[in-house]
C-alpha cells in the first residue's frame, strides 16, 4: 500500500507537470493577441457579435421562426435600442427588432407571420474577427408556403465599434431570383425591405422620442413617404441598475446609400416606434435571371439626440466606403473570405 507521503509526492509531481504543460509551447502562441471585435456562432441558431468581450449585437436564424432578425442592438449605455414586437398591438409581433421582410414578392406576403411564407438562413459563408470590425456573411432563401424558393439573399454585415461605446451595423444585401426562375418581382409597397423597431421609450407615442430626417422634417406626419438620405429615432432609455439606474438619451440613425437604386429612399415611419427604408415605395423592382439587386445601409447606435451635422458627415463617409466582396477559396481551409473592394 502506498504511504500518504508517497501519494502526496505523486500528486505534487503531477501538478508541476500540468503547470509546465500549460505554458505556451511555441513562439506563435506567445505572439497571438486575438482581436478586439469578435463574431461567435452559438447553439440554438444564434450568432453573437462582441467588442472588447461585451455583446453589442446578436443574429437569430432559427428555422422555426418566420424570418431571421437582429436583437439586441446595444446603445452606448449597454441597453438595447431595439425591441421585439409592438408595445401595444399583439398583431404586430412580426416587428422583430431589425429584420428583412417585404409585403409582396411574386404575390407572396413575406411581411406578416401567418402567411406560411418563410425566410431561412441556408448557410453561412464567413465569420471574421478583427480589430476594427467583425464580419458575417450568410445566404438566406425566401420560400413560399409550398416551400418553393422565390429569391436568394446574400447578406454581409459588419459590427463596427465607434467612440465612447457607440456602435455601427453596416449591412450589404444582394438579391437574386432563385435557381430555375426567370425573374422575381418585389412589388410596389411601403412595407419592406429593412425595418427597425426601436425600444418603447424611444418611440414618440409610447415614450419620449422623436423622428427626424436628413431634410430637417420632424415627426411621422411630416416624414411619412418623403425621400431622405437618413432617418433618426432618438429618445430616453434606462441605463444601469439599482441605485445607478438613470435615464439617458440615445438613438439610431439609419443611413441610405447612394448606390441603392431608390436613393434617396422614401421612408415608412411610425410614431409608435419604427422606421423602414422603402425602395419599392413608388414602383415594382424586377430582378431578372442572371441579374442582381444590391442594397447597402448603415445603422448608428449613438449617444445623445440627433446631431444633423455629424449625421451628414457620417452619410458622406458611408457613401465613399468600398463595398464588401465575398471571395471563394476552394483549396483553402478558410472556404470564403470577406474583403472590401479597393
N, C-alpha and C positions, 0 to 999 in steps of 0.2 A: 504494500500500500504506500502511495506517495505521502510524504510528510507535508504539513502545511507550508513549511519553508520552501520546499521544492515546488509546490503548486504556485506559491507567490512569485518565485523566480521565473517560472514559465510564463505566467501572466505578464510579468514586467517585460520580459524579452519580446512577447507578442505585441505589447503596446508600443514598444520602441520601434519594432518593425513596421507597425501600422502608421506611426508618425512619419517614419522615413519614406514610406510609400506614398504619403500624402503630399510630399514636396514636389514642386514642378520637375518633370522628368526631361524636359527639353527646352532649348532656347526659344522655340516658337511659342510654347505655352507660357513662358515668362514674359514674352513681348506682346501677347494677345491682350487687348484692352477692352474689347467689346464696343458697343455703340450706344449713344445716348438715346436714340429713337429705335424702338423695337416693335415688331408685329409678331404676335404669337397665336397660332391656332389652338383652340381649346376644345374639350369634349362638348357634346350637345350642339354641334353646328354653330359655333361661335368663334370669332377672331377678335382679339383684343390688341389695341394699339397703346403703347406705353411711352412716356417721356420721363427720363430720369427715374424710372421704376414706378411711375404713377400713371394709372389709366386715364386716357384722355378721350377715347373713342372705342366703340365696340360694334362689330358687324355680326348680325344674326341671319342665318340662312337655313333654318330648319325647314325641310321639305314639307312638313305638315302645316306650315303657315302659308297664307295666300301669296306672300312675296317676301323677299329679304328686306332688311332695313338696318339703319344705324341707330343705336341707343346704348349708352348715353353719348352726348356730345358736350364735353365739360367746358365750362367757362373758367376764367382765371381764378375764381374763388374756390374751385373744386366742386361746384354744383352744376348739374346738367341743365343746359339752357333749352333742351327739348323734352317732350313728354310723349307718352304712349296714349293715344286716344283723345277725344274731345272732352273738355271739363264738364260739359252739361248734356251731351247728346250721345246716348249709348248706340245709336245707329250710325255713329261716325268712328267706330273702332278700327276702321281701315286707315285712320290717321296715325301712322307708325313712325313718329319722331322725324326721321329723314328717310324718304323712301321714293322708289321709282314706281310709277303707275301711269295708265293712260285710259281715258274713258272708252275709246273705241279703236281697236286695232283690227282691221279687216272685219269690222262689225262686232267684234267681241269686246265685252266690257272687262277691262283689267283694273278698273278703279275700285269697284265695290268688292266686298268679301264673299258675297253669296251667289256669284255667277258660275262657279265651277272653274273659271279661268285661273291659272296659276303662273307665277314667275318663280323659277327654281334655279339655284346655282348648279350648273352641270359639272364644273371642275374648277380647280384653282390652278393658276399658272405660276405665280411667284409670290413669295413673302420675302421682303428685303428690309434689313435694318440699315441704319445709317446715322451719322452724327447730325445731319441737317434735316432729315425726314425719314420716315418709314413708308414703304410702299406695298400695296397688294394689287394683284391682277387676277381676275376671275372671269369666267364665262357664265352667263345666265341664258336660260331659254324661256320664251313666252309661249305657254301651252293653252289651248282652248279646253273646254270641258270634256272633249273627246280624246284628250292627250295628243292632239295634233300640234306640232310646233309651228308657230307662225313667224317668229322672229328670234334672232340671236342677239345677245348684247354682251360685247366685251367691255368690261369695267376695270379701269385702272384708277386707283386713288392713292393720295399721299397725305399722311398726317404730319403736319409741319408745326413745330413749336414757334411761337412768337415771343415777344418781350413780356416779362412780368406775368408769365403764366397764360398768356393769350394763345389761342390755337387756330390753325388753319386746316381746313379739309379741302384739298384740291381734287376735283372729280373730272375724269375724262371717260366718256362712254361712246362706243361705236356700235351702231345698229345695222343689221343686215337681214334681208329676207332669209328665212330658214331654208336649209338644203331642200332642193326639189321644187321650190316655189318661184314663180316668175317675178313676183313683186310682193310687197307688203305695204299697206297704207295706214298711216297714223292719221285718223280722221280729225276734222276740224273740231276743236273743243278747248275750253279753258281749264279742263281737269287733266293735268299732266304737263310736264313729264317728270320733273323732280320737285317734290314738295317738302316743306319744312313746317312741322308743328312745334311752336315754341312752348315753353313751360307756362303753366297757368298764370303765374304772377306777372309775366312779361306781356301777356295778351292785354289788349285795350279793354275788352268787355269784362273779363274776369279778374284783371289785375290793374297795374298802373302803368302799362307800357304804351308805346306808340309806334305806328308805321310811318316811315319817312323814305322817300325815294331820291334818286340822283338829281331829279329835276326840281327838288325843293317842295314837292307836294306832300301833304300830311293827311293821314287817315284813309280808311277804306273808301269812302265816297269819292274822294278826290283822286285816288290812285288806281282803283279797280279798272282793268282794261287798258291802262295807259302804258306807253313804252318808257323804259328806263334802263340805264346801264347797270344800276344796282338798286337793291332794296334792303332796308334795315328795319329790324324789330328789336327795340331796346326797352328795358324796364327794370323794376326791382326784383331781386332774387334773395332768398335767405342764404346766408353763408355761416359756417361754423356751427358749433353745438353748445348746448348748455349755456353757461354764463357768457360765452364768447359769441353766441348767436346774434347776428346783426343783419340788417338789410343793406345791400349794396346794389348799384346799378350796373347791369351788364347787358349784352345783346349780341345778335347775329346779323352780320352784313352778308348779303347773298349777291355775288357778282356774276353777271353775264359776260361771256367772252365775245369779242368782235369777230372771231372766226365762226361763230354759230350762224346758221342760215337765217335765223329770225332776229338777229341782233339789230338794234336793241329790242329785246323781247317785250311783248305785252305781259302784264302780270295779273294773276288771280290772287287777291289778298282778302283776308277777313279780319274784322276787329276781334273775333273770338280766338285768334291766335295762330294763323297760318299764312304762308306765302308760297307762291309757286310761279316760277318762270314758265310761261305757256307758249312754246314755239308754234303750236297749232291753233292759236287764238283766232287767226284770220283765215287760214286755209288748210287743206289736207297737205300732208307731206308723204310723197310716194317714194319708196326705195325699191329700185328695180334689181333684178338678178345681176350679180357681179358688181353692184354698186354698194355704197355705204353712206350712212348719215352719222356725222360725229358732232357731239356737243361737249363743251367744256364749261365748268362752273367752279366757283370758289366760295367757300363759306368761312367767315372770320368770326370766331368767338372772342369778343373784345370786352375790356373793362370800360365803365362809364357809358354815357349816351353816345349817340352818333356824332362823329366829327366829320362833317362833309369834306373838308379839305383833305383829311387823311384818307377818307374813303376814295376820293378821286385819285389820290396818289397811288393807292393800292390797286385801283382799277387799271391805271396806266401801266403799272408794273406787271400785272397779270396779263395784260394784252401783249406784252413783249416776251412773256415767258415761253420757252420752247415746249412743244407738246411732248407727251410720252410716246415711246416706241417699245413695243413688245417684240423681243427677238427670240427665235428658237435656236437652241444649241443641242441638236440631237445626239452628238457624240460626247457631250459633257455630263458630269454628274449633276450640274445645275441645268435643267432642261430648258428653262425660259428665264430671260433677264429683262428688266425694265430700265430704259435709259431715256434721257431727254434728247430730242432732236437737236443737232448742233445749229 
